[in-house]
């Protein structure tokens, strides 16, 4: 298959140069569902770009009869964030103009005050396909109002121009995959929404954070939250309708690097997921181990970040992937002072039984700076 390649300008710089998105659209011989995948929303999180590169190569090796529906791929989806530099380091997590996290800017249909209850009542006795099509139209009509604001003489901030271009690519999708990695050093895992746990097995990752709380401002949340809201309202009205609409964030290893193992895990999981959803017709997929794959789900409110209680240098920190019992040491801080005294060692211990899945790259910390993240067991 040869993709349709589209280049979409998102911002003109003072120099006259334009920064753009590039979209690779693979269309199958048989109409069907749409999967949308993007990578590098945060500037330092680049492993997903390697995954998408390999997906492009893989899909180009297929015949169009092996794809039902369509797959859209958007690598380096944040051209401003990925270009940010500080010395040798690539931050790109926050917009330098307003300090806002690039993944907390997105438009959420539910927050627009739309009458989801009224929609549900008027569609209560219709079939799932009709409800889905009409709800998708309602979301698109509401989203279209954003363009009038952008085109007004007062215009809008860059973050709103950017989100409009990016979200316009996925509003009609069925499956959305946002590929991230840690800004620091991390294991591979995914974010999963309530009621979508069974599909998580297809990614063949061992750990998932279960989204039992979210505000809708993140990319995956903004897409799926309106659909979850509609399912909830329908359930309250006595309907058991569920829609085959899903959104995922895959966290593939550490920031500022493309770890081969994380890239391979991401590629295998995505191919397996797309095959399990019927988009890909390829030998050996879905993999037979998918059905029995065990995922450990940790509720989001059981993910705990540890911050340094004193300034200094970190030593003897436990390794990524470690289990630590309550009251056992997580790390030490060599804490210096200006009191004419010898430096001291500060032991930091686990507040409960925990699993270590993310640690800071920098082992020099000021008091109150991030050190590591744990999943409470």
C-alpha angles and dihedrals in degrees: 000000000000114000127225105244118209128183115206119191113221106174141009115219126217088256090061093251118130128219114213146182121235119211126197111201119194113192120197126218089244121056115240145117126350124232119195121197129181137171142196100034085150111054099231095045102089107147092094090063089065090048092052092046090055091044090054090051091047096047091048088058092058131084116241089245088069092063123068110193123351141299122207119197125193115180122187088017094176108056093175096048096046091053096056114112138180111184104307094338131097110212108165097149095113134043105250091214098060106006093240121145108255088228095055100062105080132128115248119199092207092057092056090077094247116168101251092161091054091048092050093050092051092049099038097116099036126104121265096252092054093046091049094049094047094046091050089053090051091052092048093050091051092047092050089066088070091069092062089057091049093049094048117108089251089056119191136265117281093254089063093046089051097046091049092057093044098045093045086068096059109033092099095043125115097201126032123191119186111191116211139156131199120282082223130028117310151156124247117271141133142231114241130188124225113273092023096080095110092060091051090075091070092069089062093218117141100220135047136175109225112222102226090149130034139141102216098246096109120087098250092040094051090054101045104029095079091052093049089049091053092049090051094050092046090051090053088053091052100262121127095199115148123183126220091235120124141170128196139182113206116200107205112188131288134347126261092021140076103224108202093219093051091047091050091048091050094048094047093047095048094048089048092048094049090048091049089054091052098247096111123051101193134145115268095012135149086043112237093235091063096085094057099033111131118220120191107220118204116190112239091240088059092060107099129191120209119214127194113268089201138020120257143077125320120231137165092026115169117253126259110270094030125139112220126192124225112281093014116125120268097182145326131240121213096216119199126197144191095225099098090257134121117266115267135217117235116200115208114199134192117268090210140352104304146175117222113226106153133031135179119261093215114070093190109086140181116215109283096023123132118270110163147335128231139191108225110232 
